[in-house]
Amino acid sequence: MDYRSLKPMPTKAILKISEKDRADIFTKTIIKDDGTTGKLYITVDEEKGFDRKAEIFVQIAEVISVGRKVRNFQPGDTAIIDCLVDNDENCIIGWEGKDKYIALDAISTYTYSELWAYSDRMQRRPQDVRVFKKDALLKPSQILGAVRDGQLIANDPYVFIQHRTEGKKVTESSIIYKDTSKYTETEVLAVSQYSKEKYGIEENKHCFVKFADIFDVKLDAGVICACNDEDILLQ
């Protein structure tokens, strides 16, 4: 079957995860002392729930085709995908050799209106509970963004930020201490037009985010961080 000729549903995109990208997760080319090259095999020995466990899954894929309602992506883009996608068999539409073709929602879903749980069908009461507010995130897209001609593109609700890690810091008097702050100041690398209009987030400006709300994204060029647009506290 020619998967490149398939027409995806309006809000979906067809992506290809190549055999090379999957193989590169576990191997790294190194130069030995004698000048020859060799393969270094990488293992990820972390407990379930640790961010480093995500390194065993591919986080990039080639965009093959997009639905008519998709505006953020186009064929030929390098899509940045959720680390769990590579381990999800439900999104697979077929294989071409060892290259895997998948279909993902390219547009996040939001509520159109408020949703309330009423304690009384006849009249409003103080016990009524608002389950969702209007324009609340229901289902985020598993495509975080893309790279096109070297430019980073974010897909709402995600915001790409400079890579930051918790660790040791050194004072001017050379005293080493562990950074235990809950927040970090970082720079916005890419943000979607939707997030710009909704929250006023701007690219190339500093922002404050909780460490707990940040997750790593592994690309060919290195590691960057991302968070949801509503998790940015100050800018």
N, C-alpha and C positions, 0 to 999 in steps of 0.2 A: 504493500500500500504506500502511496505517496502522501506522507503526512503533511507535506508543505502545501498541498492543494486543498486541504480540508479547510472549511469555513467555520470558525468558532462561533459560539453564541454571542449575542451583543455585548455582554459584560465580561467575557472570558478572553484568555490568551493561550495560545499553544506555544509551549517552550520545549527546547531540547537540552537535556543534560548529557553531555558527551562522555564517552568512555575515558578520554584523557583527563577531563576535569575530575572524574571520580577516582582515577588512579593516582592523580597528583596529591590527593589527601594523605595517602599513606607513604608516599615516597618523595624524596628531595634529592636533587642532583648536587653532589659536592665535589670539590677538587681535592685530590689526595696530595700528600707530601711530594710524591714523585711526578706530579703534574697531570696525572691521568684523572679521569672522572669516574665516579661511581654512584650507586644508589644508596641513600640512607633511608631505612624503613622506619616510619614514625608510628609510635603507639600512643594511645590516649588511655591512661590508667587513672581514671577519676571516678568518683562515686556518682550515682544518678542524681541529677539536679544541679551539678556544677556546670558553669558556662563552658569550661574546656571540653566537656563531653560533646558539645556541638561541633567540634572540629572534625569529627569523623563523618560528617554529612556535607554534601556539596551546598554552597550558598550562591552559586552563579549558574545561569543557563542562558541559552540563546533564544531570543524572541523570534518565533517562526511566523506567526500571524496573530492578529488581534481582531476582536469584535468591533462592530460599527460604533458602539458607544464609548470605546476606550480611547482616551485622548493622551494619556501620559506616556504611552509606549508605541513603538512602531517596529516592524520587522527589521532584524539586524542589530537591535539593541542587545546589550548584555544585561539581562535581568538579574537583580539581587533578590533572592528568594529566602523564605523562612527556612531555618536549618532543619525543621522537621519534615519538609516536603520530600526530601530524598528518601525518607523512610516510610512514606505514605503510599501504599499500593492503590488506594482508591482514586488517585488523580492520574494514574497511568493510562494512556490511550493506546500505546503500542511501543514496539521496539524495532529498531533498524540496526541489525547486528547487536552491538552492546551499547548503542546510543539509545537513550530513553526519551520518549515523547510524553509530555504531561499537559493537562489542561487545568488552569487555575483561574479563580476569580481575580480580575485585574482592577476591580472597583470595590471599595469598601462600602458597606451597607450602614445606613443611619436611619433613625426613627423619623417619620414624617410628622408625628404629633405626640403629645403627651399620652402616657398610658397609666391609668389609675386602677387600683384594686379597691373596690367599694365594699364597705361593711354592710351597707343597706342598699338594696336595689331601688327603693322608692325615693330616698333623699340623701343628700350629702351629709356626712358626719365627720367629727374630728378624727375618728379612727380610720378614715380613708387614707390609703398610702399611695403615693406617686411612685410607680415602678420605674418608669423611664421619663426623662424630660425630652422635649422636642430637640431633634438633631443630635441625639445621643448615639454613640457608636454601638452598633449591633454586632457586626461581623467584619473584622479587619481583613483586608486583602492579604494573601500570603506572598504577594510580590511587594517587597519593601521599596523598591525603586529600580533604577537602571543606570547604566553607564553608556553614553552616546558620544562618540568622538572625543573621549577623554573628559566629558562633562558629567558630573554626578547629578542625577535626577531623583527626587524623593516622591514617593506615592503616599498620599494621606492615608492614615494619620501619622505616618512616620516622619521623623526629622533626623537627618544625619548630622552628627557632631564630631568634634575632634576626639581622638582616642584618649581616654583618661583611665588611670588605674590607681587603686588604693595601694599604698605602700610606704616606704621609708622616705623621710624628708630630712634635709640638713639645714640647720640654722646658720646665720652669719658667723657664729662662734664655733662652727663645725660640730655641733651637737646633733646626733642622729636620733630621730624620734619617729614613731609610727603615726601616720595620719589616720585619725579615727573620726573625722568629721562626716556628717551624714550627707553633706552637699558638696558639689564641685562646681567650679566656674570653668566653662568651656566655650568653644566657638561654634556657631552654627555653620555647617558646610553646605547643606541643601535642605530646602523646605518646599512643600507643594504650594501651589497657588491657593488651594482650598484652606490650608492651615494659615497661610499669610493673611487671608481675608478674615478668617474666624478668630484668630488669636493675636494677630499683629506681629507674628514672628518674622524676623528679617535675617537674611543670609549675611555672613561675614561679621556678625555682631556677637558679643559675648552673652551668655545666659547662665542661669543657675538651675541645676537639676540634682535630684536625689541620686546617690550612687545606686540605690536599690532599683531605680527605674531605668537604668542604663543597661544595654546589652551589646555585646560585641558582634561585629559583622566582618567576616573574613573574606577579603578579595584577593585577586592575583597581586595587586600592588601593595598589599599590606592589610592592616586591621584598622577599621574605623568603629565608631560607636553610633548607636541610634537609640531613640526613645520615642514615645508617643507625644504628639503635639500638646496634649493637655497636661503632660507631666512637667513641662517647662514652667518654672515658678516665676522667674524674673528675667527681664532683658533690658 
